[in-house]
Amino acid sequence: MGDRSVSDRLKDFEEVDMGLSQEEAIEEASRCLQCKKPGCVDGCPVNIDIPAFIALIANGDFIGAASSIREQNLLPAICGRVCPQETQCEELCILGKKETPIRIGQLERFAADQERNKGLTVPARKPKTGKRVAVIGSGPAGIVAAGELAKDGHDVVLFESLHTPGGVLTYGIPSFRLPKDVVKAEIDLILAMGVDLKLNHLVGRTVSPDELEGFDAVLLGTGAGLPYFMGIPGENLSGVYSANEFLTRVNLMHAERFPEYDTPIARLSRVVVVGGGNVAMDAARTARRMGAKVTLVYRRREEDLPARAAEVHHAKEEGVEIFTCANPVKILGEQSVTGIECIRMKMCQLDNGGRPVPEPVEGDTFTLDCDIVILAIGQGPNPVLVSQIKGVEKGRAGNVVTGEDGRTSHPKIFAAGDVTTGAATVILAMGGAKQAARSITAMFGN
């Protein structure tokens, strides 16, 4: 896609990628070989009929293409922007063996945007079943589960603890990567199917678990909102943020526009972001838009960065300096952050995922001056509700244990998304939510 210029995009939070024109989309779609055994479909966690929608785009039927996608994916405009297609559907595209694979994600985004511009049509629902399902959390898992259950004819109540639905889509992913009007449009479409959204309802606090007894089934989609910390000296200093808090303050509560909005954030001048995933890149790029000089510290090599290549590319373009093979050992300062001490890392044997295991180089340390440290080293399942539910098996990391069908050890409770896997991708959460919704419907005998 064509990107906005760096000088322009650092001035605002508008979307960086401009998307495909109609001519570009048709030309790209026309490259598809229409394989008899399309590997791309196997690589899609929600099993979109990828050749079918691409063929419709190639023939100029953009709305038909969007309708084809929506048969399996209720959030196509979102997925077209944030899914890691390069390691899923596009990785299995046969064209990738000799040339560039079909840009499936960009075509999905294009079709969904065309549909949204024309006006979205509410998906049809099956006849009412009389069954009531509570879905806890309105992130990608919860919102997709709610939509699938509503399509099946069940009455769905969707509980959200915050004042805006969307979960990580709203509070975690910045607008320059996922515009909030895109998120709102796709969520509104699901709500239009009859889903009853209850905002500012924190199940486990303002709503007790006992109040869920009146539902025929419960689906947990509470995500992974518990940030991890390193356990190093100085983490309690003023100016240390988890990436979760930092991004929530900006994306959801508009801290970048204080005092227009009443959520302040520490003045950003020199920022160090610790981590190498997409969340780390989001935090670093957000800090750059707030005027900071940003350094990202990652303990492995650059080729080991877990963030998408496009996000690393954009971060570098926007002036984020990346220090690899380094790991913080101490955050410096008396009351507020003044710097961070790091140690050099050497790469040793490979772990189970094929990445080298980093080990510190004794005595080889250096210091970076900074006034803000943002820790983006991972997140775990939100414990507020999970810890209170009896009869649900939990894993060592606090995750809810389920079978492949989304069933927990409790006969009426199902779970999907990051609360079961730990922090993962939007599309994997959606895939799990679809499976859990199917299991609930099957339990009802529908």
C-alpha positions, 0 to 999 in steps of 0.5 A: 500500500502507499504510505503517508509521508513520515513528516505528515504522519508524525503530526497526527494519529491518522492511518499510515497505509492509504490502501489500494485503489480500485484499479490496483485491487483488480490488478492484484486480484487478477494475479491469483491462480485460483488453486484447486487446493488453496493452501491460503485457506488452510492458513486462515484461522477463520477459514475464509474462502480466499480464492472466492472473494479474490475472484469477485474483486478481479471481476469488479464485484467488490460488495460481493467480495465483502459479503463472501468474506463476512460469511466466515469473518465478521471483522474483515476491515479490522483483520485486513489491517492487523492480521499477520497474513505474511505468516498465515494465508500469504505464507501458503500462497503458491505464488510466494515460491517464485514471486510475491504472494497475493496480498490477501490482507490488502485485498480483504481490507479493500473489499471491507472498506468498499462495503463500509463506504456503500453502507453495511448490511446487517447479517441475517439471524436464524429464528429465536431459540429462547436461549440466553448467553452471557459473553464477558468482554467485548474484545475480538473474541467476545465481539465475534462470539456475540455475533456468531451466537446472535446469528444462531438465534440466541439472545446475547448479553455482552458485558464490557468493563470499559466505557467503550467496546472493542477491547484491545482493538480500541485501547491497545492498537493505535489509530494510525494502524487501526482507525477507531471509526473502522472498529466502531462500524464493525462492532455496530454491525454486530450490535445491530444483530440484537446483541445487548451491550452492557458498558461499564459492567465489570463482571467480578466487581460491579456484576457478581459471578452469581448474577450469571447463573440465569444464563444458559451459557457463559463465554469468557473473552476477558483477554490478556490485560495483565501486564508483565514486569521485569522485577528489576530495581526502579520499576516503581519510579514515576515515569515507568509505564506498562505498554498496556497503561500507556496505550490505553491512556492515549488510544482510549482516553486521549492523553495526547490531547490533554487538557482537552481530555482530562487524562494526563500523561507524563511529559515525553522527551526521551523514551525507552521502550523495552520489548520487540513485539507489535505492542512495543512498536505501537508504544514506540510509534505513539511516543514519537507522535507525542514528540519524544525521542524514542529508543527501543531495547530488545534482548535478541537480534533484529531478525528475531523481532516478533513484531511484523516486518511492516511495523518494524519498517514503519518504526524505523522510518519514523525515527525509532532507534532500535538497540538489539542484543541488550536487556535492562537490569535497572531503571535509574532515578530517585523519584522519577526516571532519569535513565536505564541501565542495560547489559549486552546479550549474547545469543546461545542455543536455539529455543523450541521456537527456533530463536536463540536464547539470550544470555548476559555478557558479564560486566558489559553494561551501558546506560541510556538517558531517558525520562520515560520507560515503557515496558512491553514484555508481554501480558497475561490473562485478566485475573479479576473474573477468572480467579472468582469462578468456581469449577473452571480449571486454570493453567499455570499462567492464570489462563483458562484451560479449554479443549479445542471446542472452547469448553472449560471444565465447567459444563456451562462455561466456555472461553476463547481468545487471550484469556485461554492462550495468553496474549496472541493475535486478533485473528487467533482470538476470533478463530477460537471464538467461532469454535466456542460459539459453535460448541454452545449452539451444539450444546443447545441442540441447534 
